[in-house]
Amino acid sequence: MNMQWQDYNTINAVLEKAQMPCMESILLLWQLWWAGHVSCTEDTKMPKAVLYSELSQGKHNRSGPIKCFKDQLKQQFTAAEIDSKTWEHRAADKNSWRSTAGKALRITSCIELLRREGGGERAQSLPSPLPRPLPATVSSS
């Protein structure tokens, strides 16, 4: 790539020169692939049971319930322009789902690149493809 650390290149310049998407977009792609894989498995399998289940025991925080993986998926579907109500039907066709996930990768890579460079009002108004980090819990003794 003919770059040196002394050049002080931005991460956007490095990713563009390497022709690679940002790490967040790669993680989104793998999460979409995983969700598609899990949705096609039998209902008795553990990953599907965990993905589609609600907690049967335990308490919620006073501030409200903590988001689970399925909630994060809905947010990512919105950012990737995937209908959250019909994604399971689309995921049943493996090739179609992989192409949908690839399209989502391209969409979110462009959005993140625009957002990092301060690419105008449109990029700032788009929903972030990344879930917000969960707040740290403080245990009281």
N, C-alpha and C positions, 0 to 999 in steps of 0.2 A: 504494500500500500504506500510505501515511500513516505511514511510519517514518523516523526520523532516526538517525544514528549516535550521537548523544548519548544515545539511549534505552537503549543497552547491551543490546540484544536478543540472546538466544542464537540459534545457528544453527537449532536446532529450532523456535523461535518464528518465525523468518523463513521457513523452509521450509513450516511449517504455514500461515502467512498467505498465502504465495504458492501454496499447494496444489501443491507440487512434491516429488518424491522426492529423497533425497540423491544426491550425485554418484556414490557407490559403487554405488548401485542402478541408476543410469542406465548406468554402465559395464558392469555385469553383464548388463543387458538387451541391450546392443549386442554383447557377447561371445557371448551365447546366439544372437542372430540370425545372427552371423557363423558360428558353429559349424554352425548349421542350414543355412546357405547353402552352406558348404564341403562338408558331408556329402552334399549333393544333386548336386554337380558330378561330372564324369567323373573316373575314377581317374588319368588322364594329366595333369590340370591341376596346375600347380605348388602352389597353396595346399593342395590335398588331399594331395599328396605330402609336403609339409612337415609338415602336421598329423598324419599317420598314420605318419611315418617314424621310424626310430631312427637315431642317428648311426652312420655307418659308419667314421669315423676320429676320432681324438682320444682324450683321456684324461679320466677322471672325477677329481674332487677326492678326496683321501684320506678326507674326511668322508662321501663318498657322492655319488651322482649329483645333479645340479642338476635341479630340476623343470622340465618342459617345459610347453607350452601345454595339452597333453592332460591332464596331471596336475592343472593348475589347474582345468580344466573339470570334472573329477571332483569336486573339492572344492566347486565352485560348484553342481554338480548336487545334491549332498547338502544344501547350504544351501537350495536352491530347491525341495527335495522332488521332484526329477526322478530317475527310475531311470536310472542311468548305463549299464545294460546294454541298455536298449531305446530310448534317446533317438534313435538314428538312424532307427528306424522311425517314430517320432513326427515327426521333422523332415522326413520325406519328404512329409508333407502340410503345405504351407506355412501354411495358415490355422490349422490345429491347433497348429503349432509357435509361431506368433506369439501365439496366445492363451495357450499354456503359458508363454512368455517373459513375457507381461504379468502372469500370475498370479505368476510368480517375482519380478517387480518389486514387486508389492504385498506379498508375503511378506517379502522382504528389507528393504523400506522400514520395515515395522512392527517387525521384529527390531532393526534399527539404531536406530530411534527409541527403543524400549524400553531398549536397551543404553546409549545415551547418557544417558538420563534416570535410569539406575540402576533400571530398571523391574522389579525383583524377581528372584527366583531363576530363574524360567522363562526370562527373557531372557538371563540370564548363562549358563545351561546350554546354550542353543542354539548350534550351530556358527556361527562367523562366516561371512557370505556373501562375505567378502573374503579373497583369498589373502594370506598373510603375505608381507611384503617379503623378497626374496632377500638374504642376507647379502652385504655388500660384500667383494669379493675383494681381498686384499692381495698384491701381487706382490713377491717377494723378489729382490733383486739380488745 
